[in-house]
Amino acid sequence: MLYRERAAPFGIADNRKVSLERGKLVQVKSLEIPESGLVVYLKEFGWVKVQNDVPLGGGMMCASAAK
């Protein structure tokens, strides 16, 4: 499992497409994200954990490197 090391969470647009399974892309905003977050594959970043409990506003969601 590859991922980029990130020191701090970063924002991604809620219409960004991610993958839970190889070859099946979905928009982040269509996912049911549990309180603890959801690990998804984000192109050019690798495996990241997406959370929607961090208020970024402007159609953004919070993501951080998956461990």
mmCIF file of the N, C-alpha and C atoms, coordinates in Angstrom:
data_MODEL
# 
_entry.id   MODEL 
# 
loop_
_atom_site.group_PDB 
_atom_site.id 
_atom_site.type_symbol 
_atom_site.label_atom_id 
_atom_site.label_alt_id 
_atom_site.label_comp_id 
_atom_site.label_asym_id 
_atom_site.label_entity_id 
_atom_site.label_seq_id 
_atom_site.pdbx_PDB_ins_code 
_atom_site.Cartn_x 
_atom_site.Cartn_y 
_atom_site.Cartn_z 
_atom_site.occupancy 
_atom_site.B_iso_or_equiv 
_atom_site.pdbx_formal_charge 
_atom_site.auth_seq_id 
_atom_site.auth_comp_id 
_atom_site.auth_asym_id 
_atom_site.auth_atom_id 
_atom_site.pdbx_PDB_model_num 
ATOM 1   N N  . MET A 1 1  ? 0.838   -1.172 0.000   1.00 0.00 ? 1  MET A N  1 
ATOM 2   C CA . MET A 1 1  ? 0.000   0.000  0.000   1.00 0.00 ? 1  MET A CA 1 
ATOM 3   C C  . MET A 1 1  ? 0.887   1.242  0.000   1.00 0.00 ? 1  MET A C  1 
ATOM 4   N N  . LEU A 1 2  ? 0.774   2.048  -1.038  1.00 0.00 ? 2  LEU A N  1 
ATOM 5   C CA . LEU A 1 2  ? 1.587   3.257  -1.145  1.00 0.00 ? 2  LEU A CA 1 
ATOM 6   C C  . LEU A 1 2  ? 0.781   4.477  -0.744  1.00 0.00 ? 2  LEU A C  1 
ATOM 7   N N  . TYR A 1 3  ? 1.414   5.416  -0.098  1.00 0.00 ? 3  TYR A N  1 
ATOM 8   C CA . TYR A 1 3  ? 0.803   6.695  0.205   1.00 0.00 ? 3  TYR A CA 1 
ATOM 9   C C  . TYR A 1 3  ? 1.888   7.723  0.407   1.00 0.00 ? 3  TYR A C  1 
ATOM 10  N N  . ARG A 1 4  ? 1.546   8.974  0.218   1.00 0.00 ? 4  ARG A N  1 
ATOM 11  C CA . ARG A 1 4  ? 2.500   10.051 0.432   1.00 0.00 ? 4  ARG A CA 1 
ATOM 12  C C  . ARG A 1 4  ? 2.439   10.497 1.875   1.00 0.00 ? 4  ARG A C  1 
ATOM 13  N N  . GLU A 1 5  ? 3.590   10.735 2.429   1.00 0.00 ? 5  GLU A N  1 
ATOM 14  C CA . GLU A 1 5  ? 3.642   11.262 3.795   1.00 0.00 ? 5  GLU A CA 1 
ATOM 15  C C  . GLU A 1 5  ? 3.192   12.714 3.776   1.00 0.00 ? 5  GLU A C  1 
ATOM 16  N N  . ARG A 1 6  ? 2.271   13.045 4.619   1.00 0.00 ? 6  ARG A N  1 
ATOM 17  C CA . ARG A 1 6  ? 1.768   14.414 4.751   1.00 0.00 ? 6  ARG A CA 1 
ATOM 18  C C  . ARG A 1 6  ? 1.812   14.781 6.213   1.00 0.00 ? 6  ARG A C  1 
ATOM 19  N N  . ALA A 1 7  ? 2.341   15.935 6.510   1.00 0.00 ? 7  ALA A N  1 
ATOM 20  C CA . ALA A 1 7  ? 2.432   16.386 7.896   1.00 0.00 ? 7  ALA A CA 1 
ATOM 21  C C  . ALA A 1 7  ? 1.094   16.871 8.410   1.00 0.00 ? 7  ALA A C  1 
ATOM 22  N N  . ALA A 1 8  ? 0.262   17.425 7.529   1.00 0.00 ? 8  ALA A N  1 
ATOM 23  C CA . ALA A 1 8  ? -1.008  17.995 7.956   1.00 0.00 ? 8  ALA A CA 1 
ATOM 24  C C  . ALA A 1 8  ? -2.111  17.584 6.976   1.00 0.00 ? 8  ALA A C  1 
ATOM 25  N N  . PRO A 1 9  ? -3.346  17.570 7.445   1.00 0.00 ? 9  PRO A N  1 
ATOM 26  C CA . PRO A 1 9  ? -4.464  17.293 6.535   1.00 0.00 ? 9  PRO A CA 1 
ATOM 27  C C  . PRO A 1 9  ? -4.527  18.328 5.415   1.00 0.00 ? 9  PRO A C  1 
ATOM 28  N N  . PHE A 1 10 ? -5.125  17.960 4.310   1.00 0.00 ? 10 PHE A N  1 
ATOM 29  C CA . PHE A 1 10 ? -5.280  18.862 3.175   1.00 0.00 ? 10 PHE A CA 1 
ATOM 30  C C  . PHE A 1 10 ? -6.703  18.747 2.652   1.00 0.00 ? 10 PHE A C  1 
ATOM 31  N N  . GLY A 1 11 ? -7.160  19.753 1.940   1.00 0.00 ? 11 GLY A N  1 
ATOM 32  C CA . GLY A 1 11 ? -8.523  19.763 1.419   1.00 0.00 ? 11 GLY A CA 1 
ATOM 33  C C  . GLY A 1 11 ? -8.590  19.209 0.011   1.00 0.00 ? 11 GLY A C  1 
ATOM 34  N N  . ILE A 1 12 ? -9.688  18.511 -0.285  1.00 0.00 ? 12 ILE A N  1 
ATOM 35  C CA . ILE A 1 12 ? -9.967  18.057 -1.643  1.00 0.00 ? 12 ILE A CA 1 
ATOM 36  C C  . ILE A 1 12 ? -11.393 18.471 -1.981  1.00 0.00 ? 12 ILE A C  1 
ATOM 37  N N  . ALA A 1 13 ? -11.644 18.761 -3.227  1.00 0.00 ? 13 ALA A N  1 
ATOM 38  C CA . ALA A 1 13 ? -12.979 19.157 -3.667  1.00 0.00 ? 13 ALA A CA 1 
ATOM 39  C C  . ALA A 1 13 ? -13.937 17.987 -3.495  1.00 0.00 ? 13 ALA A C  1 
ATOM 40  N N  . ASP A 1 14 ? -15.177 18.284 -3.074  1.00 0.00 ? 14 ASP A N  1 
ATOM 41  C CA . ASP A 1 14 ? -16.125 17.203 -2.829  1.00 0.00 ? 14 ASP A CA 1 
ATOM 42  C C  . ASP A 1 14 ? -16.614 16.541 -4.110  1.00 0.00 ? 14 ASP A C  1 
ATOM 43  N N  . ASN A 1 15 ? -16.307 17.123 -5.282  1.00 0.00 ? 15 ASN A N  1 
ATOM 44  C CA . ASN A 1 15 ? -16.664 16.463 -6.542  1.00 0.00 ? 15 ASN A CA 1 
ATOM 45  C C  . ASN A 1 15 ? -15.496 15.663 -7.120  1.00 0.00 ? 15 ASN A C  1 
ATOM 46  N N  . ARG A 1 16 ? -14.382 15.619 -6.399  1.00 0.00 ? 16 ARG A N  1 
ATOM 47  C CA . ARG A 1 16 ? -13.199 14.851 -6.822  1.00 0.00 ? 16 ARG A CA 1 
ATOM 48  C C  . ARG A 1 16 ? -13.546 13.370 -6.842  1.00 0.00 ? 16 ARG A C  1 
ATOM 49  N N  . LYS A 1 17 ? -13.076 12.663 -7.861  1.00 0.00 ? 17 LYS A N  1 
ATOM 50  C CA . LYS A 1 17 ? -13.355 11.227 -7.968  1.00 0.00 ? 17 LYS A CA 1 
ATOM 51  C C  . LYS A 1 17 ? -12.270 10.433 -7.268  1.00 0.00 ? 17 LYS A C  1 
ATOM 52  N N  . VAL A 1 18 ? -12.712 9.454  -6.486  1.00 0.00 ? 18 VAL A N  1 
ATOM 53  C CA . VAL A 1 18 ? -11.828 8.577  -5.742  1.00 0.00 ? 18 VAL A CA 1 
ATOM 54  C C  . VAL A 1 18 ? -12.263 7.140  -5.996  1.00 0.00 ? 18 VAL A C  1 
ATOM 55  N N  . SER A 1 19 ? -11.471 6.208  -5.528  1.00 0.00 ? 19 SER A N  1 
ATOM 56  C CA . SER A 1 19 ? -11.776 4.803  -5.754  1.00 0.00 ? 19 SER A CA 1 
ATOM 57  C C  . SER A 1 19 ? -11.742 4.012  -4.456  1.00 0.00 ? 19 SER A C  1 
ATOM 58  N N  . LEU A 1 20 ? -12.774 3.214  -4.253  1.00 0.00 ? 20 LEU A N  1 
ATOM 59  C CA . LEU A 1 20 ? -12.782 2.250  -3.158  1.00 0.00 ? 20 LEU A CA 1 
ATOM 60  C C  . LEU A 1 20 ? -12.305 0.893  -3.674  1.00 0.00 ? 20 LEU A C  1 
ATOM 61  N N  . GLU A 1 21 ? -12.596 0.631  -4.963  1.00 0.00 ? 21 GLU A N  1 
ATOM 62  C CA . GLU A 1 21 ? -12.189 -0.600 -5.638  1.00 0.00 ? 21 GLU A CA 1 
ATOM 63  C C  . GLU A 1 21 ? -11.507 -0.217 -6.943  1.00 0.00 ? 21 GLU A C  1 
ATOM 64  N N  . ARG A 1 22 ? -10.576 -1.023 -7.370  1.00 0.00 ? 22 ARG A N  1 
ATOM 65  C CA . ARG A 1 22 ? -9.855  -0.745 -8.606  1.00 0.00 ? 22 ARG A CA 1 
ATOM 66  C C  . ARG A 1 22 ? -10.823 -0.594 -9.782  1.00 0.00 ? 22 ARG A C  1 
ATOM 67  N N  . GLY A 1 23 ? -10.686 0.528  -10.501 1.00 0.00 ? 23 GLY A N  1 
ATOM 68  C CA . GLY A 1 23 ? -11.488 0.754  -11.697 1.00 0.00 ? 23 GLY A CA 1 
ATOM 69  C C  . GLY A 1 23 ? -12.879 1.319  -11.466 1.00 0.00 ? 23 GLY A C  1 
ATOM 70  N N  . LYS A 1 24 ? -13.273 1.554  -10.222 1.00 0.00 ? 24 LYS A N  1 
ATOM 71  C CA . LYS A 1 24 ? -14.609 2.086  -9.941  1.00 0.00 ? 24 LYS A CA 1 
ATOM 72  C C  . LYS A 1 24 ? -14.461 3.438  -9.251  1.00 0.00 ? 24 LYS A C  1 
ATOM 73  N N  . LEU A 1 25 ? -14.624 4.509  -10.038 1.00 0.00 ? 25 LEU A N  1 
ATOM 74  C CA . LEU A 1 25 ? -14.476 5.864  -9.513  1.00 0.00 ? 25 LEU A CA 1 
ATOM 75  C C  . LEU A 1 25 ? -15.833 6.422  -9.098  1.00 0.00 ? 25 LEU A C  1 
ATOM 76  N N  . VAL A 1 26 ? -15.853 7.121  -7.963  1.00 0.00 ? 26 VAL A N  1 
ATOM 77  C CA . VAL A 1 26 ? -17.057 7.779  -7.473  1.00 0.00 ? 26 VAL A CA 1 
ATOM 78  C C  . VAL A 1 26 ? -16.669 9.148  -6.916  1.00 0.00 ? 26 VAL A C  1 
ATOM 79  N N  . GLN A 1 27 ? -17.617 10.076 -6.907  1.00 0.00 ? 27 GLN A N  1 
ATOM 80  C CA . GLN A 1 27 ? -17.351 11.383 -6.321  1.00 0.00 ? 27 GLN A CA 1 
ATOM 81  C C  . GLN A 1 27 ? -17.351 11.261 -4.801  1.00 0.00 ? 27 GLN A C  1 
ATOM 82  N N  . VAL A 1 28 ? -16.464 11.992 -4.171  1.00 0.00 ? 28 VAL A N  1 
ATOM 83  C CA . VAL A 1 28 ? -16.339 11.947 -2.717  1.00 0.00 ? 28 VAL A CA 1 
ATOM 84  C C  . VAL A 1 28 ? -17.670 12.267 -2.040  1.00 0.00 ? 28 VAL A C  1 
ATOM 85  N N  . LYS A 1 29 ? -18.400 13.264 -2.562  1.00 0.00 ? 29 LYS A N  1 
ATOM 86  C CA . LYS A 1 29 ? -19.641 13.683 -1.916  1.00 0.00 ? 29 LYS A CA 1 
ATOM 87  C C  . LYS A 1 29 ? -20.731 12.616 -1.956  1.00 0.00 ? 29 LYS A C  1 
ATOM 88  N N  . SER A 1 30 ? -20.591 11.596 -2.810  1.00 0.00 ? 30 SER A N  1 
ATOM 89  C CA . SER A 1 30 ? -21.594 10.535 -2.884  1.00 0.00 ? 30 SER A CA 1 
ATOM 90  C C  . SER A 1 30 ? -21.325 9.399  -1.898  1.00 0.00 ? 30 SER A C  1 
ATOM 91  N N  . LEU A 1 31 ? -20.184 9.431  -1.218  1.00 0.00 ? 31 LEU A N  1 
ATOM 92  C CA . LEU A 1 31 ? -19.829 8.374  -0.280  1.00 0.00 ? 31 LEU A CA 1 
ATOM 93  C C  . LEU A 1 31 ? -20.439 8.607  1.094   1.00 0.00 ? 31 LEU A C  1 
ATOM 94  N N  . GLU A 1 32 ? -20.765 7.512  1.766   1.00 0.00 ? 32 GLU A N  1 
ATOM 95  C CA . GLU A 1 32 ? -21.169 7.594  3.163   1.00 0.00 ? 32 GLU A CA 1 
ATOM 96  C C  . GLU A 1 32 ? -19.893 7.463  3.988   1.00 0.00 ? 32 GLU A C  1 
ATOM 97  N N  . ILE A 1 33 ? -19.499 8.558  4.595   1.00 0.00 ? 33 ILE A N  1 
ATOM 98  C CA . ILE A 1 33 ? -18.233 8.588  5.334   1.00 0.00 ? 33 ILE A CA 1 
ATOM 99  C C  . ILE A 1 33 ? -18.529 8.495  6.826   1.00 0.00 ? 33 ILE A C  1 
ATOM 100 N N  . PRO A 1 34 ? -18.051 7.417  7.481   1.00 0.00 ? 34 PRO A N  1 
ATOM 101 C CA . PRO A 1 34 ? -18.282 7.286  8.922   1.00 0.00 ? 34 PRO A CA 1 
ATOM 102 C C  . PRO A 1 34 ? -17.536 8.349  9.719   1.00 0.00 ? 34 PRO A C  1 
ATOM 103 N N  . GLU A 1 35 ? -17.920 8.509  10.955  1.00 0.00 ? 35 GLU A N  1 
ATOM 104 C CA . GLU A 1 35 ? -17.295 9.500  11.833  1.00 0.00 ? 35 GLU A CA 1 
ATOM 105 C C  . GLU A 1 35 ? -15.782 9.318  11.923  1.00 0.00 ? 35 GLU A C  1 
ATOM 106 N N  . SER A 1 36 ? -15.328 8.081  11.861  1.00 0.00 ? 36 SER A N  1 
ATOM 107 C CA . SER A 1 36 ? -13.904 7.784  11.970  1.00 0.00 ? 36 SER A CA 1 
ATOM 108 C C  . SER A 1 36 ? -13.139 8.025  10.675  1.00 0.00 ? 36 SER A C  1 
ATOM 109 N N  . GLY A 1 37 ? -13.850 8.322  9.566   1.00 0.00 ? 37 GLY A N  1 
ATOM 110 C CA . GLY A 1 37 ? -13.216 8.562  8.284   1.00 0.00 ? 37 GLY A CA 1 
ATOM 111 C C  . GLY A 1 37 ? -13.273 7.339  7.387   1.00 0.00 ? 37 GLY A C  1 
ATOM 112 N N  . LEU A 1 38 ? -12.866 7.504  6.144   1.00 0.00 ? 38 LEU A N  1 
ATOM 113 C CA . LEU A 1 38 ? -12.909 6.433  5.159   1.00 0.00 ? 38 LEU A CA 1 
ATOM 114 C C  . LEU A 1 38 ? -11.631 6.486  4.327   1.00 0.00 ? 38 LEU A C  1 
ATOM 115 N N  . VAL A 1 39 ? -10.964 5.354  4.176   1.00 0.00 ? 39 VAL A N  1 
ATOM 116 C CA . VAL A 1 39 ? -9.738  5.285  3.368   1.00 0.00 ? 39 VAL A CA 1 
ATOM 117 C C  . VAL A 1 39 ? -10.127 5.014  1.919   1.00 0.00 ? 39 VAL A C  1 
ATOM 118 N N  . VAL A 1 40 ? -9.665  5.900  1.023   1.00 0.00 ? 40 VAL A N  1 
ATOM 119 C CA . VAL A 1 40 ? -9.951  5.796  -0.405  1.00 0.00 ? 40 VAL A CA 1 
ATOM 120 C C  . VAL A 1 40 ? -8.661  6.026  -1.182  1.00 0.00 ? 40 VAL A C  1 
ATOM 121 N N  . TYR A 1 41 ? -8.682  5.664  -2.463  1.00 0.00 ? 41 TYR A N  1 
ATOM 122 C CA . TYR A 1 41 ? -7.523  5.908  -3.313  1.00 0.00 ? 41 TYR A CA 1 
ATOM 123 C C  . TYR A 1 41 ? -7.760  7.190  -4.095  1.00 0.00 ? 41 TYR A C  1 
ATOM 124 N N  . LEU A 1 42 ? -6.847  8.130  -3.988  1.00 0.00 ? 42 LEU A N  1 
ATOM 125 C CA . LEU A 1 42 ? -6.920  9.416  -4.676  1.00 0.00 ? 42 LEU A CA 1 
ATOM 126 C C  . LEU A 1 42 ? -5.768  9.486  -5.667  1.00 0.00 ? 42 LEU A C  1 
ATOM 127 N N  . LYS A 1 43 ? -6.107  9.588  -6.951  1.00 0.00 ? 43 LYS A N  1 
ATOM 128 C CA . LYS A 1 43 ? -5.087  9.608  -8.002  1.00 0.00 ? 43 LYS A CA 1 
ATOM 129 C C  . LYS A 1 43 ? -4.036  10.673 -7.706  1.00 0.00 ? 43 LYS A C  1 
ATOM 130 N N  . GLU A 1 44 ? -2.782  10.333 -7.897  1.00 0.00 ? 44 GLU A N  1 
ATOM 131 C CA . GLU A 1 44 ? -1.602  11.170 -7.678  1.00 0.00 ? 44 GLU A CA 1 
ATOM 132 C C  . GLU A 1 44 ? -1.261  11.390 -6.199  1.00 0.00 ? 44 GLU A C  1 
ATOM 133 N N  . PHE A 1 45 ? -2.077  10.858 -5.283  1.00 0.00 ? 45 PHE A N  1 
ATOM 134 C CA . PHE A 1 45 ? -1.785  10.966 -3.860  1.00 0.00 ? 45 PHE A CA 1 
ATOM 135 C C  . PHE A 1 45 ? -1.685  9.601  -3.202  1.00 0.00 ? 45 PHE A C  1 
ATOM 136 N N  . GLY A 1 46 ? -2.357  8.604  -3.760  1.00 0.00 ? 46 GLY A N  1 
ATOM 137 C CA . GLY A 1 46 ? -2.372  7.271  -3.170  1.00 0.00 ? 46 GLY A CA 1 
ATOM 138 C C  . GLY A 1 46 ? -3.522  7.115  -2.187  1.00 0.00 ? 46 GLY A C  1 
ATOM 139 N N  . TRP A 1 47 ? -3.326  6.291  -1.194  1.00 0.00 ? 47 TRP A N  1 
ATOM 140 C CA . TRP A 1 47 ? -4.361  6.008  -0.207  1.00 0.00 ? 47 TRP A CA 1 
ATOM 141 C C  . TRP A 1 47 ? -4.431  7.136  0.812   1.00 0.00 ? 47 TRP A C  1 
ATOM 142 N N  . VAL A 1 48 ? -5.616  7.711  0.949   1.00 0.00 ? 48 VAL A N  1 
ATOM 143 C CA . VAL A 1 48 ? -5.838  8.796  1.904   1.00 0.00 ? 48 VAL A CA 1 
ATOM 144 C C  . VAL A 1 48 ? -7.083  8.504  2.732   1.00 0.00 ? 48 VAL A C  1 
ATOM 145 N N  . LYS A 1 49 ? -7.142  9.097  3.905   1.00 0.00 ? 49 LYS A N  1 
ATOM 146 C CA . LYS A 1 49 ? -8.331  8.991  4.747   1.00 0.00 ? 49 LYS A CA 1 
ATOM 147 C C  . LYS A 1 49 ? -9.121  10.277 4.587   1.00 0.00 ? 49 LYS A C  1 
ATOM 148 N N  . VAL A 1 50 ? -10.387 10.146 4.193   1.00 0.00 ? 50 VAL A N  1 
ATOM 149 C CA . VAL A 1 50 ? -11.266 11.290 3.982   1.00 0.00 ? 50 VAL A CA 1 
ATOM 150 C C  . VAL A 1 50 ? -12.188 11.426 5.189   1.00 0.00 ? 50 VAL A C  1 
ATOM 151 N N  . GLN A 1 51 ? -12.345 12.651 5.659   1.00 0.00 ? 51 GLN A N  1 
ATOM 152 C CA . GLN A 1 51 ? -13.236 12.941 6.772   1.00 0.00 ? 51 GLN A CA 1 
ATOM 153 C C  . GLN A 1 51 ? -14.098 14.131 6.399   1.00 0.00 ? 51 GLN A C  1 
ATOM 154 N N  . ASN A 1 52 ? -15.339 14.129 6.842   1.00 0.00 ? 52 ASN A N  1 
ATOM 155 C CA . ASN A 1 52 ? -16.197 15.266 6.527   1.00 0.00 ? 52 ASN A CA 1 
ATOM 156 C C  . ASN A 1 52 ? -16.573 16.051 7.779   1.00 0.00 ? 52 ASN A C  1 
ATOM 157 N N  . ASP A 1 53 ? -15.910 15.794 8.887   1.00 0.00 ? 53 ASP A N  1 
ATOM 158 C CA . ASP A 1 53 ? -16.227 16.499 10.127  1.00 0.00 ? 53 ASP A CA 1 
ATOM 159 C C  . ASP A 1 53 ? -15.348 17.732 10.352  1.00 0.00 ? 53 ASP A C  1 
ATOM 160 N N  . VAL A 1 54 ? -14.427 17.990 9.426   1.00 0.00 ? 54 VAL A N  1 
ATOM 161 C CA . VAL A 1 54 ? -13.558 19.164 9.543   1.00 0.00 ? 54 VAL A CA 1 
ATOM 162 C C  . VAL A 1 54 ? -14.129 20.252 8.636   1.00 0.00 ? 54 VAL A C  1 
ATOM 163 N N  . PRO A 1 55 ? -14.585 21.381 9.206   1.00 0.00 ? 55 PRO A N  1 
ATOM 164 C CA . PRO A 1 55 ? -15.228 22.410 8.389   1.00 0.00 ? 55 PRO A CA 1 
ATOM 165 C C  . PRO A 1 55 ? -14.242 23.192 7.514   1.00 0.00 ? 55 PRO A C  1 
ATOM 166 N N  . LEU A 1 56 ? -14.190 22.856 6.224   1.00 0.00 ? 56 LEU A N  1 
ATOM 167 C CA . LEU A 1 56 ? -13.335 23.576 5.290   1.00 0.00 ? 56 LEU A CA 1 
ATOM 168 C C  . LEU A 1 56 ? -14.162 24.530 4.436   1.00 0.00 ? 56 LEU A C  1 
ATOM 169 N N  . GLY A 1 57 ? -15.438 24.205 4.232   1.00 0.00 ? 57 GLY A N  1 
ATOM 170 C CA . GLY A 1 57 ? -16.333 25.055 3.456   1.00 0.00 ? 57 GLY A CA 1 
ATOM 171 C C  . GLY A 1 57 ? -16.004 25.054 1.979   1.00 0.00 ? 57 GLY A C  1 
ATOM 172 N N  . GLY A 1 58 ? -16.867 25.685 1.197   1.00 0.00 ? 58 GLY A N  1 
ATOM 173 C CA . GLY A 1 58 ? -16.627 25.819 -0.245  1.00 0.00 ? 58 GLY A CA 1 
ATOM 174 C C  . GLY A 1 58 ? -16.558 24.519 -1.002  1.00 0.00 ? 58 GLY A C  1 
ATOM 175 N N  . GLY A 1 59 ? -17.318 23.498 -0.598  1.00 0.00 ? 59 GLY A N  1 
ATOM 176 C CA . GLY A 1 59 ? -17.303 22.218 -1.307  1.00 0.00 ? 59 GLY A CA 1 
ATOM 177 C C  . GLY A 1 59 ? -16.026 21.437 -1.118  1.00 0.00 ? 59 GLY A C  1 
ATOM 178 N N  . MET A 1 60 ? -15.343 21.632 0.004   1.00 0.00 ? 60 MET A N  1 
ATOM 179 C CA . MET A 1 60 ? -14.099 20.928 0.276   1.00 0.00 ? 60 MET A CA 1 
ATOM 180 C C  . MET A 1 60 ? -14.288 19.916 1.402   1.00 0.00 ? 60 MET A C  1 
ATOM 181 N N  . MET A 1 61 ? -13.507 18.844 1.357   1.00 0.00 ? 61 MET A N  1 
ATOM 182 C CA . MET A 1 61 ? -13.476 17.847 2.407   1.00 0.00 ? 61 MET A CA 1 
ATOM 183 C C  . MET A 1 61 ? -12.033 17.702 2.861   1.00 0.00 ? 61 MET A C  1 
ATOM 184 N N  . CYS A 1 62 ? -11.852 17.174 4.039   1.00 0.00 ? 62 CYS A N  1 
ATOM 185 C CA . CYS A 1 62 ? -10.528 17.024 4.618   1.00 0.00 ? 62 CYS A CA 1 
ATOM 186 C C  . CYS A 1 62 ? -9.983  15.634 4.315   1.00 0.00 ? 62 CYS A C  1 
ATOM 187 N N  . ALA A 1 63 ? -8.709  15.547 3.940   1.00 0.00 ? 63 ALA A N  1 
ATOM 188 C CA . ALA A 1 63 ? -8.044  14.270 3.688   1.00 0.00 ? 63 ALA A CA 1 
ATOM 189 C C  . ALA A 1 63 ? -6.669  14.296 4.319   1.00 0.00 ? 63 ALA A C  1 
ATOM 190 N N  . SER A 1 64 ? -6.191  13.129 4.702   1.00 0.00 ? 64 SER A N  1 
ATOM 191 C CA . SER A 1 64 ? -4.848  13.005 5.244   1.00 0.00 ? 64 SER A CA 1 
ATOM 192 C C  . SER A 1 64 ? -4.275  11.657 4.832   1.00 0.00 ? 64 SER A C  1 
ATOM 193 N N  . ALA A 1 65 ? -2.987  11.485 4.921   1.00 0.00 ? 65 ALA A N  1 
ATOM 194 C CA . ALA A 1 65 ? -2.334  10.237 4.530   1.00 0.00 ? 65 ALA A CA 1 
ATOM 195 C C  . ALA A 1 65 ? -2.895  9.080  5.327   1.00 0.00 ? 65 ALA A C  1 
ATOM 196 N N  . ALA A 1 66 ? -3.197  7.989  4.656   1.00 0.00 ? 66 ALA A N  1 
ATOM 197 C CA . ALA A 1 66 ? -3.695  6.792  5.325   1.00 0.00 ? 66 ALA A CA 1 
ATOM 198 C C  . ALA A 1 66 ? -2.515  6.036  5.915   1.00 0.00 ? 66 ALA A C  1 
ATOM 199 N N  . LYS A 1 67 ? -2.686  5.506  7.074   1.00 0.00 ? 67 LYS A N  1 
ATOM 200 C CA . LYS A 1 67 ? -1.615  4.744  7.722   1.00 0.00 ? 67 LYS A CA 1 
ATOM 201 C C  . LYS A 1 67 ? -1.970  3.289  7.769   1.00 0.00 ? 67 LYS A C  1 
# 
